[in-house]
Amino acid sequence: VGLDVSAFITVISESSSHYSDVVRETNNSPEIIQCFTTTGNGSHVLLALVENTHSLEKLLRKIQSWPGVMRTETQIILSSYKGINAVLIP
């Protein structure tokens, strides 16, 4: 597929009034494959899948330009050992 870099991107927003803006923008960004609202330092955690680190840098600049986004924190995923299809069903 050529999408070799996966990353978790934590979005730190100015206030909760911008939450819907973040969700709307993620829905318009095909590189972002999941979006979670969270507690903690950030308001949202995004899972992104991009071609390379240059593409990730470009995506981060785009996210940082969204309304209400103060900054982002990024963790590049090195390995994955358990996928979402491994859900325990009682």
C-alpha positions in Angstrom: 0.0 0.0 0.0 3.0 2.3 0.6 1.8 3.7 3.9 4.7 2.9 6.1 4.4 5.3 9.0 1.7 5.0 11.7 1.5 7.5 14.5 -0.6 8.5 17.5 -1.2 12.3 17.5 -2.5 13.9 20.6 -4.4 17.2 19.9 -4.3 19.9 22.6 -7.2 22.3 22.0 -7.8 25.7 23.4 -11.2 24.7 24.9 -13.9 22.1 24.6 -15.8 24.5 22.2 -13.5 23.3 19.5 -14.1 19.6 19.9 -16.6 19.4 17.0 -14.1 21.3 14.8 -11.5 18.6 15.4 -13.9 15.8 14.7 -15.1 17.6 11.5 -11.5 18.1 10.3 -10.5 14.5 11.0 -13.5 13.3 8.9 -12.0 15.3 6.0 -8.5 13.9 6.4 -8.1 10.4 4.9 -4.7 9.9 6.6 -6.5 9.9 9.9 -8.0 6.5 10.4 -9.3 6.8 13.9 -10.2 9.7 16.2 -10.8 9.4 20.0 -11.9 12.0 22.5 -9.8 11.5 25.7 -9.1 12.7 29.2 -5.6 13.8 30.1 -3.3 16.4 28.4 -5.1 16.3 25.1 -8.7 16.5 23.9 -8.3 14.0 21.1 -6.0 11.2 20.1 -5.7 10.5 16.4 -4.3 7.4 14.7 -2.7 8.4 11.4 -1.3 6.3 8.6 1.0 8.1 6.1 3.6 7.3 3.5 6.7 8.6 5.2 8.0 11.0 7.8 7.7 13.9 5.3 4.0 13.1 4.9 3.6 13.0 8.7 5.2 16.4 9.1 2.9 17.8 6.4 -0.1 16.3 8.2 1.0 17.7 11.6 1.3 21.2 10.0 -2.3 20.8 8.7 -3.6 19.6 12.1 -1.9 22.5 13.9 -3.7 25.0 11.6 -7.2 23.6 12.5 -9.4 26.0 14.5 -8.7 25.9 18.3 -5.7 23.6 18.1 -2.9 24.9 20.3 -0.4 22.1 19.7 0.1 18.4 19.0 2.2 15.6 20.5 3.2 12.7 18.3 4.3 9.2 18.9 5.5 7.1 15.9 4.4 3.5 16.2 7.4 1.2 15.8 5.6 -2.2 16.2 2.0 -3.5 16.7 1.4 -6.8 18.4 -2.4 -6.9 18.9 -5.0 -5.4 16.6 -8.5 -4.3 17.1 -9.8 -7.5 15.6 -8.6 -9.3 18.7 -11.5 -8.1 20.9 -12.6 -10.5 23.7 -16.2 -11.3 23.4 -17.8 -12.6 26.7 
